[in-house]
Amino acid sequence: MGAACIVLTVLAWRGMQVPEEISALLDHSAWTLPGTLDATMEQTKEAGGSMPAVAAVYNHIESDEEERAAILDSKGLLEAVSREPVSRTVHLKTIYVSGEEVQTLPGNRNPSQLKVLIAQHSGWSGWLSREGDLWLEQRVNDLSPLTKKEAYFGVDEQGNLTLFKGPPASEKVMKTFFQLDMGSMKSSLPEGIWDQLHQGIRVQDMEEYNSVLSTFSDYARDSAEQVMHAE
């Protein structure tokens, strides 16, 4: 009986010790993790790195969409550049119905020059990029100069109505719209239209552009609403 009592006492004592050991282990881990991070930072510095470079790793997850999510009007842009009075690179972006153009102004603009530019483009929206650049953006209900100069409507190998840079044979796709119902189109349209589509239909203005879309939207596998709002 005496031996049994001793065994039970030892087991009870060990049961109390196990949670204490686990707790000590967790406490040890909690203290060593910051030490590991500090060591990593020290190694980074020794290798010629810097804290901004380390921070950039975390900031890398931010996408362009997130960057543009907080688009500001001219008043908001003026407030933004006033809060951080630094010189910035300026990009002027024009988004057309088909195509877009970006012009980067040479050199950097100081805060006063930035305010003048924003005032000159009061109808534009914009944002500040992660790099600190100022982007000014406008949307124009027209075709881009490149589209007017080189665009052809045609059909690709998958049967999609497509806008090409140059004739369809060049296979330089600018924009894909919707898949055509080939059977219905061949039986309904004159053969000359079908041949013209394969050779390429030249478009040089919005009237021609909308006319081609309107004509072939009747033979789209998607809804006409999706067609007219294709990106």
Order of alpha helices (4+ residues) and beta strands (2+ residues): alpha-alpha-alpha-alpha-beta-beta-alpha-beta-beta-alpha-beta-beta-beta-alpha-alpha-beta-alpha-alpha
